Amino acid sequence: MFTFVNMSVIKRIESFIKSKKLSKSKFANEIGVQRSSLAHFFSGRNKPSVDFYLKIKDKYPDVDLNWLISGKEMKKSQNKEFDNSNEIESVLILYKNGTYKKA
């Protein structure tokens, strides 16, 4: 029995591979998956696993996995935790009685 994959996911991954100027074979080698596994995914036979996406993220840390999987880009405000320019402004100490102090 075949499991069919959302074709737009396939197109986004193909687009990503092309943006890196790689063949599918070279891409499979770069992320550490078998070429046959990648071929099965592109044919629609298999769905990509979480591990597949994590391997892409490991090799290409700047990739937006949200876009790759869903087609929706992550909003800049959602990506603040990855912004290295953030500095701690202050720390609050919260007490059980509901009071707090700025440290």
NUTI-725109 format. One record per atom (N, C-alpha, C): residue in three letters; chain; atom name; x, y, z. Coordinates in steps of 0.001 Angstrom, whole numbers, plus 500000, padded with zeros to 6 digits. Example, Ala and Ser with C-alpha at 12.3 -4.5 7.8 and 13.67 -1.06 7.14 Angstrom:
REC  res  chain  atom      c1      c2      c3
REC  Ala      A     N  513190  494310  507800
REC  Ala      A    CA  512300  495500  507800
REC  Ala      A     C  513200  496700  507800
REC  Ser      A     N  512850  497750  507080
REC  Ser      A    CA  513670  498940  507140
REC  Ser      A     C  512900  500030  507870
// end
This chain:
REC  res  chain  atom      c1      c2      c3
REC  Met      A     N  500839  498825  500000
REC  Met      A    CA  500000  500000  500000
REC  Met      A     C  500888  501243  500000
REC  Phe      A     N  500501  502245  499225
REC  Phe      A    CA  501267  503479  499135
REC  Phe      A     C  500655  504556  500011
REC  Thr      A     N  501505  505344  500645
REC  Thr      A    CA  501077  506508  501414
REC  Thr      A     C  501465  507730  500602
REC  Phe      A     N  500502  508555  500276
REC  Phe      A    CA  500805  509706  499437
REC  Phe      A     C  501102  510930  500287
REC  Val      A     N  502137  511645  499888
REC  Val      A    CA  502623  512821  500598
REC  Val      A     C  502041  514069  499948
REC  Asn      A     N  501742  515067  500740
REC  Asn      A    CA  501284  516352  500235
REC  Asn      A     C  502306  516865  499219
REC  Met      A     N  501868  517050  497990
REC  Met      A    CA  502785  517420  496916
REC  Met      A     C  503440  518779  497145
REC  Ser      A     N  502775  519691  497845
REC  Ser      A    CA  503396  520992  498063
REC  Ser      A     C  504621  520873  498974
REC  Val      A     N  504611  519917  499903
REC  Val      A    CA  505792  519678  500734
REC  Val      A     C  506944  519233  499837
REC  Ile      A     N  506654  518348  498919
REC  Ile      A    CA  507676  517873  497986
REC  Ile      A     C  508236  519048  497187
REC  Lys      A     N  507358  519900  496698
REC  Lys      A    CA  507814  521051  495909
REC  Lys      A     C  508672  521997  496733
REC  Arg      A     N  508301  522203  498001
REC  Arg      A    CA  509115  523091  498847
REC  Arg      A     C  510492  522484  499111
REC  Ile      A     N  510541  521188  499338
REC  Ile      A    CA  511842  520551  499571
REC  Ile      A     C  512674  520569  498292
REC  Glu      A     N  512038  520312  497150
REC  Glu      A    CA  512762  520403  495874
REC  Glu      A     C  513293  521821  495659
REC  Ser      A     N  512471  522804  495983
REC  Ser      A    CA  512885  524201  495854
REC  Ser      A     C  514069  524499  496765
REC  Phe      A     N  514021  523974  497988
REC  Phe      A    CA  515124  524175  498925
REC  Phe      A     C  516406  523548  498385
REC  Ile      A     N  516293  522323  497865
REC  Ile      A    CA  517469  521635  497310
REC  Ile      A     C  518054  522438  496153
REC  Lys      A     N  517188  522932  495277
REC  Lys      A    CA  517653  523749  494143
REC  Lys      A     C  518302  525038  494622
REC  Ser      A     N  517766  525637  495682
REC  Ser      A    CA  518344  526885  496196
REC  Ser      A     C  519765  526669  496708
REC  Lys      A     N  520052  525446  497130
REC  Lys      A    CA  521401  525103  497599
REC  Lys      A     C  522295  524616  496458
REC  Lys      A     N  521720  524589  495238
REC  Lys      A    CA  522446  524154  494039
REC  Lys      A     C  522996  522737  494190
REC  Leu      A     N  522133  521844  494694
REC  Leu      A    CA  522510  520454  494908
REC  Leu      A     C  521628  519535  494082
REC  Ser      A     N  522167  518366  493742
REC  Ser      A    CA  521330  517309  493183
REC  Ser      A     C  520638  516632  494359
REC  Lys      A     N  519605  515883  494078
REC  Lys      A    CA  518918  515163  495152
REC  Lys      A     C  519866  514160  495808
REC  Ser      A     N  520713  513551  495007
REC  Ser      A    CA  521678  512587  495519
REC  Ser      A     C  522664  513257  496482
REC  Lys      A     N  523183  514398  496073
REC  Lys      A    CA  524132  515132  496913
REC  Lys      A     C  523444  515611  498197
REC  Phe      A     N  522194  516054  498082
REC  Phe      A    CA  521429  516494  499250
REC  Phe      A     C  521259  515343  500239
REC  Ala      A     N  520909  514156  499722
REC  Ala      A    CA  520757  512976  500583
REC  Ala      A     C  522057  512702  501335
REC  Asn      A     N  523175  512781  500629
REC  Asn      A    CA  524475  512566  501276
REC  Asn      A     C  524753  513632  502331
REC  Glu      A     N  524430  514883  502010
REC  Glu      A    CA  524704  515991  502930
REC  Glu      A     C  523936  515852  504245
REC  Ile      A     N  522685  515407  504176
REC  Ile      A    CA  521895  515315  505406
REC  Ile      A     C  521966  513929  506047
REC  Gly      A     N  522599  512985  505353
REC  Gly      A    CA  522816  511661  505942
REC  Gly      A     C  521638  510711  505825
REC  Val      A     N  520929  510755  504699
REC  Val      A    CA  519863  509779  504455
REC  Val      A     C  520189  509003  503186
REC  Gln      A     N  519626  507822  503076
REC  Gln      A    CA  519859  507018  501885
REC  Gln      A     C  519157  507652  500687
REC  Arg      A     N  519810  507576  499544
REC  Arg      A    CA  519209  508134  498327
REC  Arg      A     C  517885  507465  498014
REC  Ser      A     N  517778  506186  498283
REC  Ser      A    CA  516525  505473  498007
REC  Ser      A     C  515393  505993  498895
REC  Ser      A     N  515700  506333  500134
REC  Ser      A    CA  514686  506892  501030
REC  Ser      A     C  514179  508226  500495
REC  Leu      A     N  515102  509032  500009
REC  Leu      A    CA  514732  510318  499434
REC  Leu      A     C  513897  510116  498166
REC  Ala      A     N  514284  509159  497349
REC  Ala      A    CA  513535  508866  496121
REC  Ala      A     C  512122  508404  496451
REC  His      A     N  511962  507608  497483
REC  His      A    CA  510633  507131  497889
REC  His      A     C  509769  508289  498375
REC  Phe      A     N  510399  509233  499042
REC  Phe      A    CA  509667  510404  499483
REC  Phe      A     C  509189  511228  498284
REC  Phe      A     N  510092  511478  497335
REC  Phe      A    CA  509722  512295  496168
REC  Phe      A     C  508718  511595  495255
REC  Ser      A     N  508689  510285  495299
REC  Ser      A    CA  507702  509567  494483
REC  Ser      A     C  506336  509529  495167
REC  Gly      A     N  506297  509918  496452
REC  Gly      A    CA  505049  509905  497197
REC  Gly      A     C  504805  508597  497933
REC  Arg      A     N  505746  507690  497845
REC  Arg      A    CA  505589  506386  498497
REC  Arg      A     C  505662  506477  500018
REC  Asn      A     N  506612  507284  500522
REC  Asn      A    CA  506809  507423  501966
REC  Asn      A     C  506678  508872  502392
REC  Lys      A     N  506304  509067  503648
REC  Lys      A    CA  506287  510399  504238
REC  Lys      A     C  507621  510645  504916
REC  Pro      A     N  508069  511898  504932
REC  Pro      A    CA  509305  512181  505662
REC  Pro      A     C  509069  512087  507161
REC  Ser      A     N  510056  511591  507861
REC  Ser      A    CA  509943  511457  509314
REC  Ser      A     C  510420  512740  509991
REC  Val      A     N  510162  512840  511273
REC  Val      A    CA  510677  513956  512059
REC  Val      A     C  512203  513951  511972
REC  Asp      A     N  512800  512762  512018
REC  Asp      A    CA  514250  512630  511926
REC  Asp      A     C  514771  513237  510624
REC  Phe      A     N  514036  513041  509529
REC  Phe      A    CA  514411  513605  508234
REC  Phe      A     C  514507  515128  508334
REC  Tyr      A     N  513471  515748  508912
REC  Tyr      A    CA  513465  517207  509052
REC  Tyr      A     C  514558  517681  509996
REC  Leu      A     N  514812  516928  511068
REC  Leu      A    CA  515861  517311  512009
REC  Leu      A     C  517245  517226  511366
REC  Lys      A     N  517422  516271  510480
REC  Lys      A    CA  518700  516172  509763
REC  Lys      A     C  518900  517369  508848
REC  Ile      A     N  517825  517831  508229
REC  Ile      A    CA  517911  519033  507391
REC  Ile      A     C  518287  520225  508266
REC  Lys      A     N  517601  520362  509403
REC  Lys      A    CA  517859  521486  510316
REC  Lys      A     C  519274  521436  510870
REC  Asp      A     N  519785  520233  511136
REC  Asp      A    CA  521141  520080  511649
REC  Asp      A     C  522173  520551  510621
REC  Lys      A     N  521963  520192  509371
REC  Lys      A    CA  522896  520574  508305
REC  Lys      A     C  522709  522030  507881
REC  Tyr      A     N  521464  522490  507886
REC  Tyr      A    CA  521138  523847  507458
REC  Tyr      A     C  520365  524558  508579
REC  Pro      A     N  521051  525050  509608
REC  Pro      A    CA  520384  525614  510781
REC  Pro      A     C  519478  526812  510487
REC  Asp      A     N  519713  527505  509387
REC  Asp      A    CA  518911  528685  509071
REC  Asp      A     C  517603  528356  508372
REC  Val      A     N  517379  527086  508024
REC  Val      A    CA  516149  526733  507317
REC  Val      A     C  514941  526923  508235
REC  Asp      A     N  513865  527420  507671
REC  Asp      A    CA  512608  527588  508409
REC  Asp      A     C  511803  526303  508238
REC  Leu      A     N  511884  525414  509225
REC  Leu      A    CA  511173  524135  509129
REC  Leu      A     C  509668  524332  509074
REC  Asn      A     N  509183  525392  509704
REC  Asn      A    CA  507752  525665  509637
REC  Asn      A     C  507323  525860  508183
REC  Trp      A     N  508102  526619  507431
REC  Trp      A    CA  507809  526827  506003
REC  Trp      A     C  507967  525519  505233
REC  Leu      A     N  509042  524799  505501
REC  Leu      A    CA  509309  523565  504773
REC  Leu      A     C  508174  522563  504936
REC  Ile      A     N  507637  522458  506125
REC  Ile      A    CA  506580  521483  506411
REC  Ile      A     C  505194  521998  506035
REC  Ser      A     N  504883  523229  506422
REC  Ser      A    CA  503505  523721  506260
REC  Ser      A     C  503321  524741  505145
REC  Gly      A     N  504398  525332  504701
REC  Gly      A    CA  504288  526381  503691
REC  Gly      A     C  504084  527755  504292
REC  Lys      A     N  504020  527834  505627
REC  Lys      A    CA  503837  529115  506305
REC  Lys      A     C  505136  529510  506977
REC  Glu      A     N  505584  530722  506686
REC  Glu      A    CA  506831  531181  507287
REC  Glu      A     C  506629  531536  508743
REC  Met      A     N  507659  531288  509541
REC  Met      A    CA  507610  531646  510948
REC  Met      A     C  507712  533158  511044
REC  Lys      A     N  506859  533754  511847
REC  Lys      A    CA  506886  535203  512031
REC  Lys      A     C  508153  535589  512777
REC  Lys      A     N  508645  536765  512482
REC  Lys      A    CA  509869  537252  513131
REC  Lys      A     C  509735  537231  514652
REC  Ser      A     N  508568  537609  515182
REC  Ser      A    CA  508383  537644  516633
REC  Ser      A     C  508459  536255  517243
REC  Gln      A     N  508094  535211  516480
REC  Gln      A    CA  508184  533842  516979
REC  Gln      A     C  509615  533361  516991
REC  Asn      A     N  510478  534020  516256
REC  Asn      A    CA  511851  533575  516096
REC  Asn      A     C  512806  534358  516993
REC  Lys      A     N  512305  535119  517960
REC  Lys      A    CA  513153  535944  518802
REC  Lys      A     C  514142  535137  519615
REC  Glu      A     N  513761  533927  520022
REC  Glu      A    CA  514660  533140  520852
REC  Glu      A     C  515957  532792  520136
REC  Phe      A     N  515975  532887  518809
REC  Phe      A    CA  517161  532573  518046
REC  Phe      A     C  518010  533811  517773
REC  Asp      A     N  517531  534987  518185
REC  Asp      A    CA  518228  536235  517952
REC  Asp      A     C  519300  536398  519018
REC  Asn      A     N  520566  536324  518605
REC  Asn      A    CA  521678  536406  519548
REC  Asn      A     C  521908  537811  520076
REC  Ser      A     N  521238  538822  519492
REC  Ser      A    CA  521458  540189  519938
REC  Ser      A     C  520613  540543  521155
REC  Asn      A     N  519709  539650  521572
REC  Asn      A    CA  518900  539924  522766
REC  Asn      A     C  519777  539896  524002
REC  Glu      A     N  519601  540919  524832
REC  Glu      A    CA  520325  540978  526092
REC  Glu      A     C  519314  541046  527224
REC  Ile      A     N  519676  540526  528374
REC  Ile      A    CA  518788  540560  529540
REC  Ile      A     C  518737  541989  530053
REC  Glu      A     N  517517  542505  530178
REC  Glu      A    CA  517330  543855  530701
REC  Glu      A     C  517201  543820  532210
REC  Ser      A     N  516396  542887  532710
REC  Ser      A    CA  516226  542769  534157
REC  Ser      A     C  515696  541380  534481
REC  Val      A     N  515757  541053  535761
REC  Val      A    CA  515244  539783  536254
REC  Val      A     C  514261  540094  537372
REC  Leu      A     N  513124  539406  537378
REC  Leu      A    CA  512134  539593  538436
REC  Leu      A     C  512146  538390  539358
REC  Ile      A     N  512088  538662  540648
REC  Ile      A    CA  511961  537600  541640
REC  Ile      A     C  510516  537646  542131
REC  Leu      A     N  509798  536552  541930
REC  Leu      A    CA  508393  536477  542316
REC  Leu      A     C  508281  535701  543621
REC  Tyr      A     N  507568  536298  544592
REC  Tyr      A    CA  507374  535647  545880
REC  Tyr      A     C  505975  535012  545927
REC  Lys      A     N  505824  533991  546745
REC  Lys      A    CA  504550  533273  546862
REC  Lys      A     C  503407  534164  547327
REC  Asn      A     N  503719  535232  548034
REC  Asn      A    CA  502648  536120  548535
REC  Asn      A     C  502170  537106  547464
REC  Gly      A     N  502678  536988  546254
REC  Gly      A    CA  502237  537835  545154
REC  Gly      A     C  503089  539068  544916
REC  Thr      A     N  504061  539315  545788
REC  Thr      A    CA  504939  540468  545584
REC  Thr      A     C  506131  540051  544717
REC  Tyr      A     N  506841  541045  544274
REC  Tyr      A    CA  508025  540783  543449
REC  Tyr      A     C  509049  541887  543657
REC  Lys      A     N  510247  541632  543237
REC  Lys      A    CA  511270  542679  543232
REC  Lys      A     C  512122  542485  541995
REC  Lys      A     N  512627  543604  541531
REC  Lys      A    CA  513495  543610  540362
REC  Lys      A     C  514917  543363  540834
REC  Ala      A     N  515583  542406  540271
REC  Ala      A    CA  516946  542078  540703
REC  Ala      A     C  517967  542749  539815
// end
